[in-house]
Amino acid sequence: MAPFLDLTTDPVGLAAALVDIPSVSRDEAELADAVEQALRRQAGHLEILRSGNTVLARTKLGRSSRVLLAGHLDTVPIADNVPSRREGELLHGCGTVDMKSTDAVFLHLAATLPEPTRDVTLVFYDCEEIAAVHNGLGRIERELPDWLVADLAILGEPTDGVVEAGCQGTMRVRLSTKGVRAHSARSWLGGNAVHAMAEVLGRLAAYEARSVEIDGCLYREGLQAVRISGGVAGNVVPDVCEVDVNFRFAPDRSEALAETHVRAVFAGIDGLALEVTDSAAGALPGLGAPPAAEFITAAGGQVQAKLGWTDVSRFAALGVPAVNYGAGDPNLAHKRDEHVPVAQITRCATVLRNYLS
């Protein structure tokens, strides 16, 4: 039997209850069961569907517009921070920021706002924190695409309670050099692949990242080495060295343009091989779409760029205007001391309730 969730309770208490049900990626079944059962018991006005460990719900009121609220149920591995704990005006625990506090807001509204002025779709999905191929939202896009049709998507990623528009694209490349293995006592007989990587590291250290403003949002790019591997033993000249590089690019670049740029950065280095190992497009702010502009006004009018990749990119590719909006400082996501001010949870609930009613 899944734990009981009271969706009508204060969203802060509901957030704590969600945190107390562990849901590390690939192990979301217990939480998905609890969410599904709570919606079926307490939100009978909704059409509800289960797909794997993703729970979907929606109104069918015939309104002139539809808003989609999307939040992932999974967290990164627990770091001695479950169960939740309340310290004054802060709620601590794994997932409080990313993103169970905003999931709680969405669930609370699902149960307590039966007749919104806009039709509402809710998507609580699995496996967001691991490789994109496992992402539950991607599965819904492939298998149940009609559930993602909307005039505006609000992704509950942590934004410190401010609307964050669009998102950066991300690309990972693996750079490799080859040498000749030899005994280090007779190094002149070999060719050191680690030494051959020196120019790559030099170019990375000297790289000047671009900043670009789009629709009033400032996106800052970055090109960083995130892993290096090389070496055989303490007395062997290494014949292979690899460096993984992550390029976070502004959404005015396509994936193809991003790859062209990265290849240009490392062009001309003798013997260097470059392989793209992972890539995801960014999303333009899309603030000119009336549904997005209406929500930004409802949220207080403040908007900034999303520095990072989020699933708004999926909605942008579908032609659905999308923004990030949720409780919690994104800089605290995934940390041992992950925590959220309870006032932000309350404010997000108020903003969304007012917008939807």
N, C-alpha and C positions, 0 to 999 in steps of 0.2 A: 504494500500500500504506500503510495507516494505521500510525502508530508503535506499537511493541509496548509493552504495559503488563503488568507482572508484579503481579497482584493479591495474590499471596501474600507480597510483600515488606513490610517495615515500612511502616505507613501514612504516616509522615513522608516517606520516599523516594517513595512513590506520589503523595503530594500534590505534591511537586516535579515529578514527571513530568507530572502533569495541568496544572500551571501552564505547563510548557514547551510545551504544545500550545495555541496561541492559539485563543480561542473567543469573540470579541466577538459580541454579539447579532446574529443572522442569518447568522453565519459559524461555526456550531458543527459543521459536517459532519465535519471531520477528527477532532475529539474524540469525537463520537458514534460514528463508525466504529471508533475505537480502543477505546472502552468496549464496544461491541457485540461486537467480535471477541474481546476479552479475556474477556468473560463466556461466550461460546460455547466458547472453548478451555478455560477454567479453572473453570467453574461449570456442569458438565453436568447437575447435579441440578436446575437451574432451568428453568422455562418462560420463553422469551425472545421478545420481540416488538419490532419497530422501527416507529415512527410518525413520519415526517418525521425530524427530528433529536432525537427523544425515544426513549430506550431503556428498555424495561420488562422486568422479570424478577420471577418469583415462585416460591415453593415451593408444593407441593400435597401436604402431609404429613397432612392431615386433623386438624390440631390444633384445639383448642377455641377459639382466638382467633387473630386476624391483626393484625399490626403493619405499617404502611406507612411506609417510609423514603423521603422525597422530597428531591431536591436538584437545583438547576438547574445546567446545564453552562456557561451563558454568563457573560460578564463585561462590564463597562463597557469603553470603548476603552482600549487599552494606553497607559501613560504612561511610556515608557522603563523599564518594570519587568517585562519578559520578556526572557530566561529568568529562572527563579528563582535565588536565591542564598541560601546558608546563612551566617549570621554568628552563631557561638556557638550559643545556644539559641533563635535566632529564624530563621524561614524567611520570606524576603522574596519578593514577586512579585505580579503582578496576579491577583486571585482567591484568594490564600492565605486571606483572611478570608471573602470573599463569592464562592463558598463551596466552593472546590475541596478545602480541607483536610478538610471533613466529607464531601464526595463520596468522597474517598479512604478514609475510615473505612467508609462504606457499602459501597464496592466490595470492600475487604479482607474485611469480614465476609461478603459474598455468596460469596466464594470459599473462605473458611476455616471457615465454620460451616454445614456441609451439613445438619445435623439440629437446628435450633433448637427450643426447646420451644414456641414460637409460630410459626405460619406467617408468612412475611415476604413483602411485596411491595416492590419497589424501583422508583422512578420517577426517571429522570435526564432532565430536560426542558430545552427550549430557550426562548429569548426571554423570560426573566423580567425582564430589566433595562430593557425598553422598554415601549411602550404595552400595556395589558392585553389588547387585542384580539389580539395576536400570541402571547400566553403559551401555551406548549406544554401546560401542565397544563390550561388551559381547553379546548384541543382534545381532550385525552384525556377530559375530563369529557363533552364532547359526543359523541365518536365511540366511545369504549371505556369507558363508565361502570363496567362490572363490575371494571375494574382498580383503581378507587378505593374499592372496598368494603373496609372494615377496622373493627376495634374501636378502633384508635388510630392516628393519623398523627403522625409525628415529622418536622418540617420542619427541615432542617439549616442554617437561617439562623444566622449568627454570634451567639452569646449570651455570649461569654466563659466558656463551659463551665458556665453556670447555666441551668436551665430558665426560659424566658420564656413566660408564658401569654397566650393571646388576642392581640389586636392592635388598634391604633387604626383607626378608619375615616378615610378621606381624601376631601375634596371640594374641587374647584377651581371658582371662580366668576370671571367677567369682569364688572367694573363699568365702565360707560362713561358719559361725559358729552358733550354736544354744545354747540357755541357757534356763533359767526358769524365766518367768516374775514374779516380786514381787514389793511391795511398797518399795521405797528406804529407808524409815524409818525402815524397817525390811528386810534389804538386805540379811541377812543370810538365809532367806527363798527362795532366788532366786539364779540364776546363770547368771552372766553377760556375754552376748555374745560379747560385745565390748572388754572387758578385755581378752576374749579368743582369740582375734585376735592379741594380743601383740606379740606372737612369729612369726606370719606371717610378721608383720611390721619389727621386728628385723632382720629376714632373708633377707628381701628386702633391709634394710639399710646396711647390711653387704655384700650384693651380689657383687662379683667382675666380671664385664662383660668381655667377651672375645673379643679380636681383632684378625682378621685373614686376611692374605694377599692371594688374589687369582688373578692370572694373573697380578701381580704388583699393584693391587687395594686393599686398606686397608678398610675392613668393620669392624665397631665397633658395637657390640651388646649392648642391653640395656634391663633391666627388671625393670619396674616402676609401682608403684601403681598410677592409674589415677582417681580413684573414690572410696570413702568410704561412706557407709550408715549404720546407726544404731541409735537406740534410739526411744522411744515412747513418752515420756513426761518428764517434769522436775522432776517428783517424781516417776518414774517407772524404775526398773532394766530392761534393754533391753534383749529380748530373741532371737533377730536375728541381725546379723551384716554381711555385705557384703563388699568385696573389689574387685574392678576390676583391673586387672593387664595386662599391655601390654608388650609383649615380641617382640622386634625387633631383628631378627636373621639373621646371615650371610647366603648367598645363598648356602653354602656347607651343610647346614642342610635342610632336607626335613621337611614338616609339621609334619610328624609322629615323626621324631627325635626331633623336637622342642617341641612337646607335652611331649615326654618322659623326656626331660630335665626339663621342667617346673614342672612336677609332682615330679621329683627327688628333686628339690629345696625345695619343701614343704612337702616332705615325713615325716611321723612319727608324725605329729601334731595331737593330739587327737581331734576327732570330726570335723575335717575340711573336707568340701566337695569342690570339684573342678570341674567346668564345662567349657568346651571350648565354647565360645559364637561367635567367629569369627576367621577366619584363611585364610591367602593367602600366597601362596608360593613365595619365592624370585626368582631371575633370576641370573644365573652365568654370568660373563662378556662376555663370548663367543668371546673373542678378537682374537682367532685363526681362525675364519671364514674370508676368504679373503675379502668379501664385507665390513665387519666391519673394518678390517685393512686399507682398501683403504680409507674409509671415515675419519678415525682417522688421517691418513696422510694428507688428504685434509684440515682437520680442524686445522692443526698445530702440530699434533703429541702428544699433551698433553691429558692424560686421567686419570680419578680418579673414585673411587667407588661412586655409588649413595647411599647416606644414607637416606633411606626412601623407601616406596613401590611405584612403578609406573606400568603403563600398559605394560611396557616391559616384565613383567612376563607373560602376556597373549601370547605375540609373542614367547617367549622362549618355552612355553608349546606347541606351534604349530610347533616348530622346525625352526622358523624364527629368525636369528640373529637380535638383536635389541640394540640400544643405545639411551640414552637421550641426547638431544642437543637443547639448546634454550637460548634466551636472558633473563637476569634478575637474580638477586641474590635470590636463593630459600629461604634464611632466611627472605626475605621481603614479601614472599607470604602470603596472607590473612591478612596483617596488614593494619591499617588505612592509613599509609603513604606509601603504596605500590607504588613503582616507579622503573623505569628502565632507565639506560643511553641510550640515543638515539644512541650513537656510537655502542652499542652492537647489536641493531636491524640492523643497517647498515652492521656491520661485519657479522652477521649470514646470511643475505641475500647474501652477496658477497661470503662467503664460500660455501653455498648451490648452488648458481648459477654456480660457478666454478666447483664444483663437478658434477653437472648434465649436464654440457656442455663441 
